[in-house]
Amino acid sequence: MEAFLLGLQLVFNIETMLVIFAAAIFGVFVGAVPGLTATMAVALLVPITFYMDPTPAIAAIVTTSAMAIFAGDIPATYLNIPGTPSSAAYVADSHLLAHKGRARETLGMNLICSVFGGLFGTLILVFVSPSLAEVALQFSSFEYFWLALLGLSCSIFIAIGSRVKAFLSLMIGLLLSTVGLDMMSGAPRFTFGIPDLMGGINFIPVMIGMFALNELMLFYGSRNEGRELPSLSKDSVFKQAPKHVKAYWPNMIRGSSIGTLIGALPGAGADIAAWISYAVGKSRSKQKQDYGTGHIEGIVDASSANNSGISGAWVPALVFGIPGDSITAIVIGVLYMKGMNPGPTIFMDGTGLIYALFIVFFLANLIMLPIGYAAIKSAKVFILTPRKILMPIILCFCLVGAFSINNSITDVWIMLLIGFIASILARCDFPMAPAILGLVLGTTLENSFMSSMLKSNGDLLSFFSRPISAGLGALVILLWLSPLLAMAYKKLKNNSHNKAPRIS
Amino acid sequence: MRDLLLGLAFMLLGAVVLTVASQYPTMASLQYGPSLFPSLIGGGFLIGGLVLSATQLPTLKRQMSSSEANAGKMFDLRSILVSLLPCALIIFYIFASEFLGAALCLGIIMFVLMLVRKTSLPLALLVSLIASLIIYFLFSRYLLIPLPEGLMNFWG
């Protein structure tokens, strides 16, 4: 109880409340401008959060990401351009509804579903994380090795598109994680005699390069400014909402549950949660033929899922230190810098920081309602902000932000190099999330492997000697074999299908 | 075609990583040395690159014949050059900021990028000036980041 009261004190003060308010406005802005993603916003925020206390720093990230995911629906509805990838699943429905003069009604439902999904995911985070943390307290290096491997494997198997490309993207992240002095022998690896690389590669310049510089290069490589605004709707934002909520509340609960679950899987962020929830909603709907033609049901499914996915991603990040998506990958770094080492012991902390974090989650989702409403009413301002003015300013923030991490020009070089490589890979449809997970989890994977080998005198079978470790190991192997098992099952099914007519 | 080339590039990277990793010291007391993970990653690049290239080979012939006809359409040189402009301007900042100062360099970068996307001259000038000063003072005075002062030193 004392820790909870301390948590309340940490949140309900002028500084934190102002940060939450400012972050909400920033999140709306970033989300509503096409081409600026929630991950990019969070990556650009990190240099600023360096100079904040832990609670406002986390509050800024949580609020910005939640608001940006909702605000991505505004250009999706009016321009048919998703503001963030998380709005892509239902962009056709939203835009067609806007053409029928129901843009504000659609955005009103988006807002309600986003708030509901966010709060649902937060409740799961609050109630599930502490119980999971108690289990995680039993974990040793053996379990953490399998968990890291499970997270990395998930990032390949869940990725949209080619698994080979996801695998190669992961390898890039892992390679970057090996740069610096080796933990066991102290030998420098891939440092090329540069002293700044001895401590390893800081992931913030990598993130800025991968998500911000890469987007900038894509923007300058295209000639499309994307600013043909249709006439803005004047319909009511919330008038039809009670009717829709009454009709589709099961979709809201299902979408939020799917979103939280998918969000908690490493490598799967809010965008994948939205796609899966939309697909599940369509398969179970009585009006499945209406999906994609301007139907509010699909929007309810996916819009609840993407915001709950944001909260869900925090469960593995807080409990195991394994990020659920790119945003929590950044958050883990920020938590370390603020002395909140992610892992089960974070829940034993008596300073109230973990309660402050939970309260911030609730506030971030609740503040979405008034600020989101204002954003819907003033959509024109956000949509018409010219990117040709914004993008140069963002590049300068990237430059100064990367430099400010260690006050070192080496980090600017790293940002430049990674941004260049990422833009080539992005043009060839390589997913970026596995690379980020590789960079964040690579050190955990290698260190836990080496520690385990030291403890067991190099006996590889020791990874299966403890019950939880053996269970996690079996899960990883099952995941790796899943494509083969799926192929075998399909073949068996086809064979039995082919044989059936002959028998009859 | 792009995937085939990328696959080959990854294989080359894998070979380089393996070669570099093989030179790391081994310690008698440790069964698994500092070369283990880099070697596995190098192997991963080799295998992944091989699979990526191999899956492209069957379609290569078809793509080659169609790409000959569309060679002009495939590469828009202007777009590629303009997309590289942010990188070129970052390199400009790295080398010029010590002498010119961060504020001036940031202003030049913004001004150039705005003109490339056909922003009107007065607007580009005004926004670059105000934004560069805001960014500079926010980071150097408020967050105390030691950004290069360059020419600003002379102005005191």
Interface residues (C-beta under 8 A of the other chain):
Chain A: P47 I48 F50 Y51 S162 V164 K165 F167 L168 M171 L174 L175 T178 D182 M184 S185 A187 R189 F190 L213 L216 M217 L218 Y220 G221 S222 R223 E225 P386 K388 I389 M391 P392 I393 L395 C396 F397 L399 V400 F403 S404 N407 I409 V412 W413 M415 L416 G419 F420 S423 I424 L425 R427 C428 G442 L445 E446 F449 M450 M453 L454 G458
Chain B: R2 D3 L6 F10 V17 V20 A21 Y24 P25 M27 L30 Q31 Y32 G33 P34 F37 P38 I41 G44 F45 G48 G49 V51 L52 T55 S79 I80 V82 S83 L84 L85 P86 C87 L89 I90 I91 Y93 I94 A102 L106 I109 M110 F111 L113 M114 V116 R117 K118 T119 L123 V127 S128 A131 S132 I135 F139 L143 I145 P146 L147
